[in-house]
């Protein structure tokens, strides 16, 4: 396979999708989104315009990737992970700039975790399932809980 595989029931408006990437049914990918090579975007994923995804990334079902999200290579995002990009959301009132979230190379985020806007998750860091991440996570560490707390080094 060279070209991306896009399921016929997906709404993919972007042409910035790398080779060997798979986008499954009921996904919505907006026009300016960028997705690297060899990614797996599982069903029921929304990817907004100002999102950049590296190579070899897995995004499991039920995830919304909002404007300002930057995902580097080899990242795993578990099912139903929630990202936020606005500290004070109001209906029909938009911030001048959405908060950025950086997920560094090789990081993994467990199912059902919540990642607040403005944080960075370091290289090869791991977030335990169901965690609430409210601050930057250093590289090579396991954090879990609500709010997430340091558990141990993993490298």
C-alpha positions, 0 to 999 in steps of 0.5 A: 500500500502506498496511498492512504487507505480512507474508508468510504464512510469517512469524511476526509477533506485534507490532502495532507495525508502520508502514505500507508495511513489508514483512516477508518469509518465515521472519521472527520478530517478537516481540510488543513489537518496534516497526518504523517505516514503509516498512521492508524486513525480508528473509527469515530475520530475528529481531526480539526484544521490546526492539527499536525500528526507525525508518522507511525501514530495510532489514534484509537476510537472516540478521540477528538483532536482539536486545533493546536494539537501537535503529535510527534512520531510513534505516539499512541493515543488510547480510546476516548482520550479527551484534549482541551484547547480553551481554559475558559470556553463559552458558546460562540466566544472564541479565544484569539489563539487556542492553547497548544498541546505537544505530545512528544515522540514515543509517548503513550496516553491511556484510555479515557485520559483528559489532557488540558490545554497548554501542556507538553507530554515528554518523549516516551512518557506514559499516561495511565488510563483515566488520568487527568493531566494538568501540567507538563509531563517529563520525558520517560516517566509514568504518570497516573491519577486525577490529577496525574502524579508521578509514579516512576521512570519507565526508561 
